Structure formats: structure tokens, C-alpha cells
């Protein structure tokens, strides 16, 4: 086990790759939550803008 750990510490590319894979798995839930939140905020923003545009077009008529 110690030999494997030492070889991983010496090989930086393998260590960086393993860390990247671990972070991807660990941050999966945060990534999903942020994606849903951004999607909901986009829907709210576009709804407000569409309502404003509809009110503006009714005033112009």
C-alpha cells in the first residue's frame, strides 16, 4: 500500500487526474443545485421582461 501511495505522489499527472475525478463526483450535487437555481432565475427574469414588453406594446396601441 505504501509503495502505491509513493508512486502516486511521484506521478503528478496521475495525482491531478485522480483529484479531478474525485472533485467531479463530490461536486455533482452542488452543480445540479446551481443549474436548477440558474434555470429558475432565468424563467423569472424572462417572465418579468415579457410582461413589461406586453404592457409597453398595449400602451403604444
N, C-alpha and C positions, 0 to 999 in steps of 0.2 A: 504494500500500500504506500509506503514511504517513497519507494522508487517511482511509482506512478505520479505522486504529488510533486516530486522533484522534477520529473520530466515535463510536467505541465507548467511548472513555474519557469523552466528554462525556455520553453517554446511559447513565445509571446502571442503568436498568431492563434494558436490553439486556445490559449487563455482568453484572449479577446473574443474569439468566436463562441466559446462556452459561456462567457459572461453575457454576450449579446442574446444568446438563446434563452438564458435564464431570465434576463430582464424582459424579454418579449412575453414569456409565459407569466411573469409576475405582474406586468402592467396591462395585461389583457382586459381586466375588469375596469380599470381606470380609463383605458382607451374607449371601451364601449360606452361607459357613462358619459364621457366628454362628447362623444359623437352624438348620442341621443340628445344631450343638452343643447348642443350647437344646432341640431336639426329643429328642435322645438323653438329655439330663439329665432331661427330663420323664418319659421312659419308665422310667428307672432309679428315680426318686423314686416314681412311682406303683406300680412293681413292689414296692418295699420296703414301701410303705404297705398294699398289698393283702395281702402276706404277713403283716404284723403283724396286720391285721384278721382274717385267716383263723385265725391262731394264737389270737387272743383269743376268737373265736367257738367254737373247739374246746374251749377251757378252760371256757367258760361252760356247755357242754352236759353 
